[in-house]
Amino acid sequence: MAGVGRLAALPCGKVSKWIVLALWIIAVGVCVSPASKLTGAQENDAVAWLPGNAESTEVLKATAQFSSPDEIPAVLVYERPEGVTPADQQAVASHVGQYGKLQDVDRDVIGPIPSEDGKALQVLVPINAGAGGWDTIGARADDIRRVAADRPDGLSFHLTGPGGFAADSQEAFAGIDGKLLYSAAAVVIIILLLTYRSPVLWLLPLISAGTALFAAQAVIYLLATKADLTVNAQSAGILTVLVFGAGTDYALLLIARYREELRRHQDRHEAMAFALHRSGPAIFASGSTVVAGMLCLLLASMNSTSGLGPVAAVGIVVALLAMLTLLPALLVVCGRWVFWPLRPTYGSEDHTETSLWGRIGRRIAVRPRLTWVTTTVILGAAALGMLTLDANGLTNEESFTGTPDSVVGEKIVAAHFPAGAGNPLVVVSNADQAAAVRTAMSSTQGIAQVAEPKVSGGVAYLEGTMTDAVDTQAAKDTVDRVRTAVHAVPRADARAGGGAAILLDTRRASDHDNKVIIPVVLAVVLLILALLLRAIVAPLLLVATVVLSFGAALGLSALVFHHLLGFEGADTSLPLFVFVFLVALGIDYNIFLMTRVHEESKVHGTTRGALIGVAATGGVITSAGLVLAGTFAVLATMPVVAFAEIGLAVALGVLLDTIVVRSVLVTALNLDIGRHLWWPSKLAAKRDPEIVDELPEPEPERSMAGS
């Protein structure tokens, strides 16, 4: 194995391959217990999602002495359109007594509260979710529904408010890890079967990706329990998709290079050593870029966003380790037969330049400038769709793809009670200024009434009922007015929180995160590309194509969301998540392509290097993109609009990246700009002849895997 480093030869040596396999088997055994506990370590309470320094978060912490910070009020509404009867009132009063005896209901149940029109009754049940979080809420919601089932005919019942929405969210996310795992695995299997047409080969990347996910979950569990890493349902779900998608991408690149080397080397161990030596740096650089991009999320003010960064980074690191050690060991243990029926034999002809992407490259070479200009204009036009994107947050009704009970109940509450009933605006202040704060709060437009303050330990706690539903813009405007009013009270140190304030602070924190993190990610990616390619021009162009690809993906997604799927808006985190995933993962394909072009340009010159690069990597980039797009599209199966939008937008963006941007736009730029791409490195001075016409005529494509 002369010519390759010891590191590349380690996973595929005749003896060392067995050592690598044994170490991974031991690792899996060690990871069984912690990986299985990750779901229990998730934190899905409000503080785990909210911006850490927001006023609403401070209020949540300050109210702990009045009620548990884990307490979530459930709003129960009973309705009879013809008017509530004495029998209805008696039945609901009986229910109230039973609700008060339920597990995790630590404070008095309030109600029944009759509506002014006499057609509805409202009950407020304070549920202490404790360490159980969503699981506790879901269990208590089931208990409440069982009690409410025994009611007079014609009297409808709905569970809404914060507790109702939490219960519906818990149901939506129930079994998410298993659903996403099986769905992602199915997508990977189908695409690998189509790519390699082998009944066996698909097993090896799948085993490696599954092992990586298992190990990553164990590491993240330990970090969550020992290092206070915040993990929630969102980050755990994205982890599954990311490890399967990105891990399989790395596997595809390695296997494609291994196939090439099997034709050049009789010994499969030597072939794998050369494959790792030549593709390993590109895979490592790609993974490192994703890790760096994910860690930029630590700059986010949103706890849920900053927590996702380390979780995703750990997943990518473990996926890289598995694909650069476990997968090579498995491949050399199995031998060439694993590629059957398209078994690459020693000395067999390489059809790279006559493959589908080889022919596409030749056609691009005829008019490269026209190609990249036309492609840029089309993608730019698609990006205009962003103007229609409403990423100011989703109302409760807009948050689900269906119509859960909490949404129905919210509409009924709004029809018979003040729209903000059951989800008050909360103000805390110094106790000696409670009266003045209450006066300021009561006189604010949008506040229907303010309850008498509760005082404890020198702190006053006030609840105000808003005239508008908490998830409306009108309610958020009321929060701003209340904050202005109570902040102006001298020596009160008053702060306003509650449901509407949480939504408002979340939107503002997301806007801040977009402005801070997006430029940082671009700078990090540009630096990594410059170091990898030892140039400035090429990295600048590649980053520009990434931004264009992101704009086109988000623009097209906005049109799909609104006109095809009927989504009314988008979550505030959508632009940032789509950007980070598309840039970090899209750069993977840039690195796959450009490291090969750089390698070939040293030997053949930039023009031929660009054509060989797209011919050699076009097929694997397309396959990798299909895998990644398919795994992210799995998120669209969730009945939660925010997840569906992230999954669809990233999937669409990845397809644009792999089929249009990397293989067409970047190749056209390579051919048009030529050796100047590599400025200021010495390669920029290497002139190459016009050799397009000297390339062999395309032959019929032998196989998708060979492309």
N, C-alpha and C positions, 0 to 999 in steps of 0.2 A: 504493500500500500504506500509506496514511495510517492511523495507529492501531496500527501494529505496530512493534516495535523493529527496529533494523538486524540484530541477531543472529538474530531469527526469519526475516528475509527473506533472509539470506545463502545458505542451502543451496538456495533455490528461486527465485532470481533468474533472469532469462532468459539471462544470461551466467554468473553465478556458479555456477549448477548444474553447468555443464560443468567449471568450475575444481575444484569439490568432487569430481566424478567422477574427474578427472585425478589429483588428489592421492591419492585412495584407490587408484587403479590403481598409482601409483608406490609407495605404501606396501606394497601386496601384493607387488610385485616385490622390495622390500627385505626383506620378512619371509620369503621363501621359504626361505632357508638356515637362519636361526636357528629357525624354527618346526619344521622337519624334524628338528632335533637335540634337541628337548625330551626325548624318551624317553631318550636317552643321558645326559641331565643329571640324571635322577632318582636319588635316594639312597634305597635300600630296605634299607640295613643297619640293624642293631638300634639304634645310637645315634641315627639319624635319626628313629626312631619313639618312643624312650623319653623319660620325663621327664628333663630336663637335669640336675637336681640330685639325682636319686635315688641311693641307695646302690648299686643294681645297675649304674647307668651309670658311677659312679666306679670300680667293680670292673672293668668292661670296659676302661676307660682304663688302669687300673693294671696289668692283665695283659698289656699290649702287649709288655713285655720278655720274656715267657715264650712268647707266641704272638701272631700277628698279630691285631689286633682284628677283622679281616675273616674270620678263620677260623671255619668252621662245621662241626662234626663231623657226619658222616653215620653213622647206625647201620644196619648191614646184619645181617639176621637170616635164618639158614637153619633150616628145620624139617623133621623127618621124625617124624611122630607115633608110628611104631613103634620109633623109636630111631635115632640117627645111626650110620652104618656107617663102617668104616675108609676105604672108597672115598669117602664123603662128606667125611671129614676131609681126605683127600688132595686132593680137588678144590678145597675151600675154601682150603686152604693154598696151592695154586697160584694161586687168585684173588688172595690177599693180596699175592703178589709182583707181580702185574699192576697191582693198585690203586696200589701204591707208585710205579709208573712213570708214572702218569697225570699230565697237565698240571694244575698248581695244587694238587697234593698235595705239600706241602713238608716235612712231618714224617713220622715213621715211622707206618705203619699198624699198629694193635694187633689181634691176633687170629691165628687163631680162638680164641674163648673158649667152652669148652663149658658148657652148663647143668648144674646138679646132677642133673637128672632124665635127662640123656643124650639129650634129644630135640631139642636146638637148638644152634646155633653162632652166635656173635656176633662181628662185625668192626667196628672203629671206624676210619673214614677221615676224617682232617682235611683239609677242602677250604678253600683260601685263595681266597675269592671276589674279593678285590682290588677294583679300581674297577668291575669288571663286575657286581658284586652278584648279583641273582637270575639274570641271564643266564648268568653263569659257573656257578652252582649247577645250573641246568637242563642245561647242556651236560655237566658232569661226571656228573650223574645218568644221563644217556643213556649215557655211556661205561661207568659202573659196571654198568648193566643189560646192556650188550652183553657185558661180561666174564662176568657171572653167568649169562648164558643158557646157557653151556657147562657144565652140571652134570648129575649123575646123575638119572635118572628118579625121580620121587617125592619129590625134595628141593625144597621150596618156597623161594622167595627173596622178601624184601621190603626196601625201602629206607625207613627211618623216621628218628627222631631229628630234631634241628634241621635237618640237611641235607635229609632226606626231606620234611619239611614245607615247607621253603623251596622245594624243587623243585616240589612240588605247587602251592604258591602262585604260583610263577612261571608254571606252566602255566595256572592259573586266570586270571591277569591277562594272559596272552599276547594281544596284539592288542587290548587293551582300548580303546585310543584309537579304532581303526577301528570296532570293534563298536559302541561307544557313539555315535560320530559318525553312522554309517549308521542305527542304530536311532532315535536322536533325530531325525534328519532325516526319516525315514519317518513318525514320529509327527506332526511339525510339518506335513508335507505333507498328511497325511490330514485333520487337524483344520482346517487352513486351507481345504482344498477344501470341507469340509462347512460351514464358516463363511461363506465368500464365494461358493461355488458358481461360481467363476470358474476356467477352465482355465489362466489366466495369472498372476493376481494373486499366488498363493502363492509364485511364484518370487522376487518382490522381497524379502519378509521373509526367505526362506531364503537368498538371496544375501547379504543384509546380515548375518544371523546367522553364516553360514559365514565371511564376511570378518572379522567381529569375533573369532571363535574363532581364526582363523589369525593375526591380528595380536596377540591376547592371548598365544598360545603363544610368539610371537617375543619379546614383551616379557618374559615370565616366564623364558624361556631366558636372556636377557641378565642378568636379575636373579639367576638361579641361578648363573651363571658369573662375574659381575662383582661381585655384592653379597652373595654367600653366602646367598641365599634357599634354604631347604630345600624341594625338590619331590620327592614320592614318587608311587607308583602311585595311591594314594588321592586325593590332591589333583588330580592330572592328570585322573583319571577324572571327579571331581566338577566340575572346570572345564568339561569338554565339556557336561555336562548343564546346568550353571548358565547358561552363556553362551547356549546354544540356548533354554532355557526362559525365562529372564528377558528375554533380548533379544527374543524373539518376543512376549512380553507387552507390552513397550514399543511394539513395532511395531503390535500390535493396537489399542492405545489411540490411537496417532497416526492410523492409518488410519480408525478409527471417527470421530474428530473431523474428519478431512479429508473424509470422505463428507458430513458435515453441512455443512461450509463450501462444498463444491462445489454444493450446492443454493442457497446464498446469494450466491455470487460466480460471475460468468461467466468470469473469468480464473482458470485453474487455479493459476497462480503466486501470485495474491493469496489464493486459497482455502488453499493450503498455508501461506502466511505467517501467516494468521489461525489455522490449525490448530496451528501450532507455537507461536504466541504464547499460545494458550489452554491447550493440553495440555502444552506443553514444560515449564512449571514443575512440573506434577504428575509428569511422567516424571522430571525431574531430581531432584525431592525423593524420589521412590520409589527411584531408583537410589542416591542419596546415603545413604538410610536403610540399604539393603542393604550398601553399602560400609562404613558405620560399624559395622553389626552384625558384619560379617565381620572387621573390624579389631579388634574386641573379643576375638577369638580369640588375639590376640597375648599376652593375659594368661595363656594356658594354660601349665601346667607341662609338658604333653606336647608334645614336639617336633613330632610329626605333626600335632597340633591347631593349635599356634601357626603352623606353616608353611602350613596350609590357609588361614588368614586373609588374608594378603597375596595369595596365588594367586587366591582367589575375588574379592578386592577389585579386583585388576587386571582380571580377566575382566569384572566388572560395569562398570568405568569404560570399558573399550574398547567393550563392548556399547552403553552409553549414547551414546558418541560416534558409533558407527555408525548407531544408530537415529535420532539427531537431526541427522545430516548426510547420510550416504550414502543412507538410505532415502528421505528427502524429495526428494533430487535424482533418484533413480531414478523415483519416482512422478510428478514433474512432467515428466520427460523422456518418459515413456510416455503421459501424458495420461489422459483419462477412459475411453478404450476398454479400459484394463487391467481395469476392473471388469465388463466384459461377461460375462454377459448382464444383470446388474443394474446398469446404468450410471446413476449419479446425475446427472441433468440440471439445469441452472440453472432455478430456480423450481419444481422438482418438489416435491410435498407431502412433508413430514416426518412419518413415522408413529411418532415416538418415543413419545409418550404413549399410543398405542393398541397398542404392541408387547406381547409376552408379559410383560416385566418391568413395563411400565406397568400392565397389568391386575393383576399380583401386588401392586404397590404400592397400588393402590386397595383391594384386599381387605385388606391389612395395615392400612390407614388406618381401617377400620371398628372394629377392636379391637386397637390397637397394644400396649396393656399386656398383654392376654391372650397376644398373640403372643410378645412377648419373654420373658415369664415362663415360658411353656410351653417355648419353645426352650431357655432357660437350664436348666430342670430336666432336659430330655432330654440336653443336652450334659453336664451335671453327672453324670448317671447313667452316661453313657458313660465319663466320666473315672475312674469307680471301677475300671475294668478295669486301671488302672495298679497296683493293689494286687497283681495277679497277675504283674507284669513282674519277671523276674529278670535285672537288668542288672549282674550281678557278674562278667561275663566269660564267654567261651566256652572250653570245653576244646578240645583239638585235634580230637577227634572231632566236636564240635558246630560247628566253624568252617566246614565244607564242606557244601553241600547234598547231595552224594553221599558215597561212601565211597572216598576215594583210597587208594593203596597205603600211604602213610605211616600212615594210621589203622589199617589191617589189621596192619601191622608192629608198631605200638605195642602192640596187644592181644597179639600173639604174644610180644613181649619181656616184657610184664607176666606172662604165663603161665609163663615158664620162667626169668626172671632177676628180680633186685630191680627193682621198677617204675621206679625212677629211673635205672637203668643207661643209660649213654650220654649222659645229660644231667645232669651232676653239679651239686651245690651248691658254689660256688667261694668260698673265703675268702682274702683277702690280708691280710698283717700285717707288722709289723716282724720282720726275720729273727731277732733275738735272743730273740723270744718265740714262735717257731714251735712249739716243743715244747708249751708251755703252751696255746697256741691249739688245737693238734691234740687235746690231752687234753680240753679243754672241748668241742670239736666232737664228738669220738667218744662222749662220755658223754651227748650230747643225744638225747632220744627222737626217733625218725624217721630217724636216720642209721644205715645198715647198716655202713659201713666208711669209713675215711678213708685216703687214700694218703699215702705219705711226702711231706713238703713239698719243693718245689723252691725254691732260693734264688738270687737274682740282684740285685746292686746294693742289698743291704740290705733287700730285700723277699722275703717268703716267700709261696709260692703253694700252696694246699691244695685238694684235690678230695675231696668226700664224696659217696658214693652214698646216695641216699635210699630208704627202703622203699616210698614211694608215688610214683605217676606225677607228673611235675612240674606238670601242669595241674589237679591236684585240690586241694581245700581242705585236705586233710591235709598235702600238701606245703607249702602256703603257711604253715600253722601251724608246720611244722618250721622254715621260714625264720625266723619270728619267734623261735622258741626258740633257734636257733643264734645269731642276732644278739644276743639277750640274753646268751647264754653267752660269746661271744667278745668282746663289748664290755666285759664285766666283767673281762677279763684286763688287769692293769695294764701300761701302757706298750706295749701291743701295737698300738694304732691299727688294730684288726682291722675289716674290713668284709666283708659277705657278699653274694654275687651269684649269677649263674647263671640258668638258665631259670625255675625256680619263683620266684626273687626278682624277676625281670623282670615276671612276670605279677602278682605281689603289688604291686609298686611302681606298675605301670600302673593297677591298679584304684584304688589310693589317690590317685594323681595325678588320675584322672578324677573321683573324688568331690570333690576339692579344686576342680577346674576348674568343676564344676557349681555349687558354692556361690559361686564368685567371679564367673564370667562371666555367668550367668543374670541376677542383679540388675543388673549393669552394662549389659547389652543392653537390659533394660527401661527403665532410666534414660535411656539414649541415645535410644531410640525415643520415649519420652515427651517429651523435650526437643525433638526434631525436630518432632513433631506439634504441640506447643504453639507453636513458632515459626511453623510453616506455617499453622495455623488461627487463630493469635492468640487462643487460648482455653485454659482449663484443664479445664473440665468435659468437653468432647468428647474431648480426648486421654486423660484418665483412663478414660473409658468404653471408648474404643477399645482401650487397652492391656489392660483387663480382659477384653474379648471375645477378644483374642489369646491371653491366658493360658488362658481357658476352651476355646478352640479347640485349643490345644496339648494340654491335658489330655484332651480327648475323643479327639483323634487318637491319642495314645499309649495311652490305655485300650483303644480299639477295636483298635489294632494288636497290643497284647499278647494279646488274645483270639484274633485271627487267627493270630498266630505260633504260639501253643500248640495251639489246637484244630483249626485248618484245615491249617496247614503243618507241624506237628509239630516246630517248633524248640524245643529244650530250654531255651534261655536267650537272652540278648542281650549284645552287646558293651558294655563299660563306657562307651564314647563315645556310644552311641545316644541317650540322653536329651538330651545337650548338642547334638549335631548336629541332631537333629530340632527342638529348641527354636529354635536359631539360624536354621535355614532357614525354619521356619514363621513365626517372629516377623518376621524381616527381610523375607521374601518376602510373608508375609500382610499386613504393613503396606502393601505396594504396593497391594493392593486397597482397603484403608482409605483410602489417599491418593487413589486414582482416584475412589472414590465421594465422599469428604467434600470434596475440593476442588471438585467439581462442585456438591455441595449448597451449599457455602459461596458459590460464585459465583452460583447461582440464588437463594439466600436474600436476597442483597443487593437483588435486583430484585423477587422475588415473595413474600418472607417464607419462614420456615423450613418451614412445612407443605407448601406447594406446591414449595418448593425441594427438600425431601426426596423428593417424588414424582417430580419431573422428574429429579433426580439418579439415582434407582434405575432409572427408565425409560431414561435415556440411557446409563448405564454398566452396567446389569445384564447385557446381552447380551455386551458386550466383556469384562467381568470373568469371565463364565462361560466364554467362549472361551479367554481367557487362562489361566484355571485349568485347563481341559482340556489345554492345551498343556503347562503346567508340570507337572501331575500325570503326563501321559503321558511326558514326558522323564525325570522322576525314576523312574517305574515301570520305565524301561529298565534301571536299576541292578539290578532284581530278576532280570534274565536272567543275572547273574553267578553262578557256582557257589560264591560266597563268602557265607556267611550274614550277616556284618556289612553288606555292601553291599546284599544283598537286603532286609534289615530297614530300613536307612536309606531306600532307594528306596520301599518300600511304605508306610512310616509317613509320609514327607513327601508322597507322592502322595495318600494318604487324607486327610491334614490339609489339603492344598491344596483338595481337592474340598469338604470341610466348610467351609473358609473362603469359597470362592467361591459355593457354592450355598446354604448355610445362614447362616453367620455374617455375611458382608458384606451380602448382598442381602436377608436376612430379619431377622435379629436386630438389626443396626445400623440398618436402616431403621425397624423398629418402635421402637427407642429414640429415633431422631430425631423420629419423629412424636409419641411420648408426652411427651418432655421439651421438645420445641419450641425456642423461642428461647433458653431457658436454657442450651442446649448451648454457646452462644458466650460465656458469661460468662468473663472480665469485659470483653470487647470491647463496642464500641458496638452491634454487631449484636444483642446480647442484649436490648437495649431496643426493638428493632424488632418491634412487634406485627403479627401477620398475621391476617386473617379466616379463619373456618372455610370453606374453599372446596372441600372434597372433593366435595360434591354438584354443584358447578359444572363439574367436569371433564367433557369429552365422553365419551359411552359408548364402550366399547372396540369397535374394529372388528377383523375377522379379520386376523391377523398376516400381513404381506406376505412377509417373508423373515427368515431367521435373521440375515443380515448386517445388515438394517435395524434389528434389535433392539439 
